[in-house]
Amino acid sequence: MPSEKVPFNRPCFGGNEYLYMGQALERLHISGDGYFSKQAQMFLEREIGTAKALLTTSCTDALEMSALLLGIGEGDEVIVPSFTFVSTANAYALRGARVRFADIRPDTLNMDERQVESLINERTKATVPVHYAGVGCEMDALNALAKRHGIAIVEDNAHGLFGTYRGRNLGTFGSMATQSFHETKNFSCGEGGALIINDSTLIPRAEIVREKGTNRSQFFRGQVDKYTWVDVGSSFLPSDLLAACLLAQLERKETIQSTRKAIWESYYRELNRWAERYGVGLPIVPKHCEQAYHMFYLLMPTLADRQAFIQHTKERGLMCVFHYLPLNASPMGEAQGASAGECPVTETVSDLLVRLPFFNNMTLAEQQRVIEGVLAFQPKGRPHPLLESRKNLATE
């Protein structure tokens, strides 16, 4: 095994992170909503084009805020894709809602908009599309459904910051959207997130919910002479130290995104012929989507091939990993009334998908090692029928 491993992810600091964090310490305000928090929020508002961005301690917290703001509770239902991180479902289950699981499209691996309507009933309060790998869901269809049935949309945009759908920024379609700044994301402060608010009527209450249910933000703006407990809420504010680190990363938006684009395109170009030869699926990006270049994945012909590939690359010092397990087949999914077999595309994709190393300061030598390791692997299984069908389902 090579002495130097190529990790799946590596936190990258190439700008003013240390400078800004030092300045945050000098300002003697390292709790929430300090100078750097405000600067980072204004950056997001300007670049995304949204009414309000509020930094949170995680994308999970942003999702939980959305549940509070929508008044989700016992007896309500929320529709999420089965192929997503547990936080997408947990945020609403915590409020007592029943989570309904939609299957995904075989091409983009996003929530299958054609299946959502069958899950909607009089108890449905919201649907939560996840822009998987930073490729936009079919938001035209989902917005039309939401409008027709009077339900809210919350975009889980943890993967998709600065991606677009038909020329419009991801995160601007729903009444709210959530962002992640975890260390595995394109822009990171270790742990962090943001709630993007497009419906301006939600902003006053969002500030209260985020500040432990108090009107503290109004107090600091001089709108009230003292602040008190006025609503439910929690402590969702990140330290200004984290915001300082995040701002430095956001300011390098163009450099970071162009670097990740080059890495993604190199993987696609170098692996395309190998993938065709062995029946391996590569990412599909519809022409009307500009992806965020968050990850690069392969869909192996069989589960046995996927497991063999992970072992093959591990022996070469390359950290390749699988992704989500189907939420509908999980113990908590079953407690929500779901069961295995309800989301067949999700369950198949979960068995076949493997992610390649991908991080902002990946060197050409590191990527070449990964590419050589992939090309040296020869899948032995017959490609799953889903891999052929996804080519014909790609959105126009």
C-alpha positions in Angstrom: 0.0 0.0 0.0 1.4 3.5 -0.8 2.6 5.4 2.2 0.7 8.5 1.2 -3.0 8.1 1.0 -5.4 10.1 -1.1 -8.2 10.9 1.3 -11.8 11.1 0.3 -11.9 14.7 1.6 -9.4 17.2 2.9 -10.3 20.5 4.5 -8.7 23.3 2.5 -7.7 26.8 3.7 -6.2 29.0 1.0 -7.4 32.5 1.7 -7.8 34.8 4.6 -9.1 32.2 7.1 -6.4 32.8 9.7 -6.4 36.6 9.2 -10.1 36.9 9.6 -10.3 34.6 12.6 -7.5 36.6 14.2 -9.5 39.8 13.6 -12.6 38.2 15.1 -10.6 37.5 18.3 -9.4 41.1 18.3 -12.9 42.4 18.0 -13.8 40.6 21.3 -17.0 39.4 19.8 -16.8 35.7 19.0 -20.3 34.7 19.8 -23.1 34.7 17.2 -24.1 37.5 14.9 -20.9 39.4 15.0 -19.2 41.3 12.3 -18.1 38.3 10.2 -21.5 36.6 10.6 -23.2 39.7 9.1 -20.6 39.9 6.3 -21.0 36.3 5.3 -24.8 36.6 5.4 -24.7 39.6 3.1 -22.4 37.8 0.8 -24.9 34.9 0.5 -27.9 37.3 0.0 -26.1 39.1 -2.7 -24.7 36.1 -4.6 -27.8 33.9 -4.3 -30.3 36.7 -4.7 -32.5 36.0 -1.6 -34.4 38.1 0.9 -32.4 36.8 3.9 -29.6 34.4 4.8 -29.1 33.4 8.4 -26.1 31.5 9.4 -26.7 28.4 11.6 -24.5 25.9 13.4 -25.3 23.3 10.8 -27.6 22.5 7.8 -29.4 20.2 10.3 -30.3 23.2 12.4 -31.4 25.1 9.4 -33.8 22.3 8.5 -35.1 22.2 12.1 -35.7 25.9 11.9 -37.7 25.4 8.7 -39.9 22.9 10.5 -40.6 25.4 13.3 -41.3 28.2 10.8 -43.8 26.1 8.9 -45.5 25.1 12.1 -45.0 21.5 11.4 -46.5 19.2 14.1 -48.4 16.1 15.0 -50.6 14.9 12.3 -48.7 16.7 9.5 -46.8 14.9 6.7 -43.7 16.0 4.9 -42.3 14.4 1.7 -38.6 13.9 1.3 -36.5 11.7 -1.0 -35.4 8.3 0.5 -31.9 8.9 -0.9 -30.7 11.7 1.4 -28.9 12.3 4.7 -31.0 11.5 7.8 -31.3 15.2 8.8 -33.6 15.9 5.9 -36.2 13.6 7.5 -35.2 14.0 11.2 -36.0 17.8 11.2 -39.7 17.1 10.6 -40.0 13.8 12.5 -38.7 15.8 15.6 -41.8 18.0 15.3 -44.1 15.0 15.3 -44.7 14.8 11.6 -44.9 11.7 9.5 -42.2 11.6 6.9 -43.2 10.2 3.5 -40.4 8.9 1.2 -40.3 9.5 -2.5 -38.1 7.5 -4.8 -35.4 9.1 -7.0 -34.9 9.5 -10.7 -32.4 7.0 -12.1 -30.6 9.7 -14.1 -29.9 12.7 -11.7 -30.6 10.7 -8.5 -32.9 13.5 -7.4 -36.4 13.2 -6.0 -38.6 11.8 -8.8 -41.1 14.7 -9.3 -43.4 12.3 -11.2 -44.0 10.3 -8.0 -44.6 13.2 -5.5 -48.2 13.9 -6.3 -49.3 10.4 -5.3 -47.8 11.0 -1.8 -49.7 14.3 -1.3 -52.9 14.3 0.8 -54.8 16.8 3.1 -52.1 16.3 5.8 -49.2 17.2 3.6 -47.5 20.5 4.7 -44.3 20.5 2.7 -42.0 18.7 0.3 -38.2 18.8 0.6 -36.3 18.3 -2.6 -32.6 17.6 -2.2 -30.3 18.8 -5.0 -28.1 15.7 -5.0 -24.5 16.2 -6.0 -25.3 19.8 -6.6 -27.5 19.1 -9.7 -30.9 20.8 -9.6 -34.1 18.9 -9.1 -36.9 19.4 -11.6 -38.2 22.5 -9.8 -40.7 23.6 -12.5 -42.7 20.5 -11.9 -42.3 20.5 -8.1 -43.3 24.2 -7.9 -46.4 23.5 -10.0 -47.3 20.7 -7.7 -46.7 22.7 -4.5 -48.8 25.6 -5.9 -51.7 23.3 -6.9 -51.9 21.6 -3.5 -51.0 24.6 -1.4 -47.9 23.1 0.2 -44.5 24.6 1.0 -41.2 23.7 -0.6 -38.0 23.7 1.5 -34.9 23.1 -0.7 -32.2 21.0 0.9 -29.3 22.6 -0.9 -26.5 21.2 1.2 -24.7 20.0 -2.0 -25.8 22.8 -4.4 -24.5 26.2 -3.4 -24.0 28.3 -6.5 -25.6 25.7 -8.8 -28.5 26.8 -11.1 -31.6 25.3 -12.6 -32.7 27.0 -15.9 -30.5 29.9 -15.1 -31.9 30.5 -11.6 -29.8 29.8 -8.4 -30.6 26.7 -6.5 -32.0 27.7 -3.1 -34.3 30.4 -4.5 -37.3 28.2 -5.5 -38.8 27.3 -2.2 -40.0 29.5 0.6 -36.8 28.5 2.3 -33.6 26.6 1.6 -30.9 25.2 3.7 -27.1 25.2 3.1 -24.3 23.2 4.6 -20.7 24.4 5.4 -19.5 21.1 6.8 -15.9 20.3 6.1 -16.9 17.9 3.2 -18.7 20.8 1.3 -17.3 23.1 -1.3 -17.2 26.0 1.2 -16.5 25.0 4.8 -16.0 26.3 8.3 -15.8 22.8 9.8 -19.4 22.7 11.0 -21.9 25.3 9.9 -25.0 26.0 7.8 -27.4 28.6 6.7 -31.2 29.1 6.3 -32.0 30.9 3.1 -35.4 32.7 3.3 -37.1 33.7 0.1 -40.5 34.4 1.6 -39.9 37.7 3.4 -42.9 37.3 5.7 -40.9 34.5 7.5 -37.9 36.7 8.3 -39.1 38.3 11.6 -40.1 35.0 13.2 -37.0 33.3 11.8 -34.8 35.8 13.7 -36.8 35.0 16.9 -36.6 31.3 16.5 -32.9 31.5 15.8 -32.3 33.5 19.0 -33.8 31.0 21.4 -37.3 32.3 20.9 -36.4 35.9 22.0 -36.7 39.2 20.1 -33.0 39.9 20.8 -32.3 40.9 17.2 -34.9 43.6 17.4 -33.4 44.8 20.6 -29.9 45.2 19.1 -31.5 47.2 16.2 -33.1 49.5 18.6 -36.6 48.4 17.7 -37.5 47.4 21.3 -36.0 48.7 24.6 -35.5 45.2 26.0 -35.8 41.7 24.8 -37.8 38.8 26.1 -39.1 35.3 25.4 -41.8 35.6 22.7 -41.8 32.3 20.8 -40.3 28.8 20.7 -36.8 28.6 19.5 -33.3 27.4 20.2 -29.7 28.5 19.9 -28.9 28.2 16.2 -26.2 30.9 15.9 -22.6 29.8 15.1 -19.6 31.5 16.6 -18.3 34.5 14.7 -14.9 32.7 14.6 -16.6 30.1 12.3 -18.2 32.9 10.3 -14.8 34.5 9.8 -13.5 31.2 8.4 -16.5 30.8 6.2 -16.3 34.4 4.8 -12.7 33.8 3.7 -13.9 30.8 1.8 -16.9 32.5 0.2 -14.7 35.3 -1.0 -12.7 32.7 -3.1 -15.9 31.5 -4.7 -14.7 31.8 -8.3 -11.4 30.1 -7.6 -12.9 27.3 -5.6 -15.7 26.6 -8.1 -13.4 26.7 -11.2 -10.9 24.4 -9.5 -13.7 21.9 -8.6 -15.1 22.1 -12.1 -11.7 21.2 -13.6 -11.4 18.2 -11.2 -14.9 17.0 -12.1 -14.4 17.4 -15.8 -11.0 15.6 -15.7 -12.7 12.6 -13.9 -15.4 12.5 -16.5 -13.1 12.8 -19.5 -10.5 10.3 -18.3 -13.1 7.7 -17.1 -15.7 7.9 -19.8 -14.3 5.1 -22.1 -13.6 2.8 -19.2 -17.1 3.3 -17.9 -18.7 2.5 -21.3 -16.6 -0.6 -21.6 -17.6 -2.1 -18.2 -21.2 -0.7 -18.0 -20.4 1.7 -15.2 -22.7 4.7 -14.7 -21.3 8.2 -14.6 -23.1 11.3 -13.3 -25.7 12.8 -15.6 -26.2 16.5 -15.6 -29.2 17.9 -17.6 -28.4 20.7 -20.1 -30.6 23.1 -18.2 -28.7 22.6 -14.9 -25.4 24.2 -14.0 -24.1 21.9 -11.3 -22.2 23.0 -8.2 -19.4 20.4 -8.7 -19.8 19.0 -5.3 -18.9 15.3 -5.9 -18.0 12.7 -8.5 -19.6 9.3 -8.3 -19.6 6.0 -10.1 -22.5 3.5 -10.3 -21.0 0.0 -10.4 -22.7 -2.9 -12.3 -23.4 -4.8 -9.1 -23.0 -4.5 -5.3 -20.2 -7.1 -5.4 -18.4 -4.9 -7.9 -18.9 -1.9 -5.7 -17.5 -3.6 -2.6 -14.6 -5.1 -4.6 -13.8 -1.6 -6.0 -13.7 0.0 -2.6 -11.3 -2.7 -1.5 -9.2 -2.4 -4.7 -8.8 1.3 -4.3 -8.1 1.1 -0.5 -5.2 -1.2 -1.2 -3.8 1.5 -3.4 -4.2 4.2 -0.7 -7.3 5.7 -2.3 -10.2 6.4 -0.1 -13.4 5.8 -2.1 -16.7 5.6 -0.2 -20.3 4.7 -0.6 -23.1 7.1 0.2 -26.7 7.1 1.7 -28.6 4.0 2.8 -32.3 4.1 1.9 -34.3 5.9 4.6 -37.5 4.0 3.7 -35.8 0.7 4.7 -34.2 2.1 7.9 -35.5 1.3 11.4 -36.8 4.9 11.7 -38.2 4.8 8.2 -40.2 1.7 9.1 -41.4 3.5 12.3 -42.7 6.2 10.0 -44.8 3.6 8.1 -42.4 2.9 5.3 -40.8 -0.4 4.3 -38.1 -1.9 2.1 -39.1 -2.2 -1.5 -41.1 1.0 -1.7 -38.2 3.0 -3.3 -36.6 0.5 -5.7 -34.4 3.1 -7.5 -33.0 4.4 -4.2 -32.3 0.9 -3.0 -30.5 -0.1 -6.2 -28.5 3.1 -6.3 -27.5 2.8 -2.7 -25.9 -0.6 -3.5 -24.1 0.6 -6.6 -22.8 4.1 -5.9 -19.3 4.9 -4.9 -17.7 8.4 -4.5 -14.2 9.3 -5.6 -11.8 11.6 -3.7 -12.7 15.2 -4.4 -11.5 18.3 -2.5 -10.5 21.9 -3.3 -6.7 21.5 -3.2 -6.5 18.1 -4.8 -3.3 18.1 -6.8 -3.0 16.8 -10.4 -0.8 14.0 -9.1 -3.4 12.9 -6.5 -6.1 12.9 -9.1 -4.0 11.0 -11.6 -3.4 8.3 -8.9 -7.2 8.0 -8.4 -7.8 7.8 -12.2 -5.1 5.2 -12.6 -6.5 3.2 -9.7 -10.0 3.3 -11.2 -8.8 2.3 -14.7 -7.0 -0.7 -13.2 -10.2 -2.1 -11.9 -12.3 -4.5 -14.0 -15.9 -5.0 -12.9 -17.0 -8.6 -13.4 -20.8 -8.3 -13.0 -23.5 -7.8 -15.6 -24.7 -4.2 -15.4 -27.9 -3.7 -13.5 -30.8 -2.8 -15.9 -31.1 0.6 -14.1 -27.8 1.6 -15.6 -29.1 1.3 -19.1 -32.5 2.8 -18.4 -31.0 5.9 -16.9 -29.4 6.9 -20.2 -32.8 7.1 -21.8 -34.4 9.1 -18.9 -32.0 12.0 -18.9 -34.0 15.2 -18.7 -33.8 17.4 -21.8 
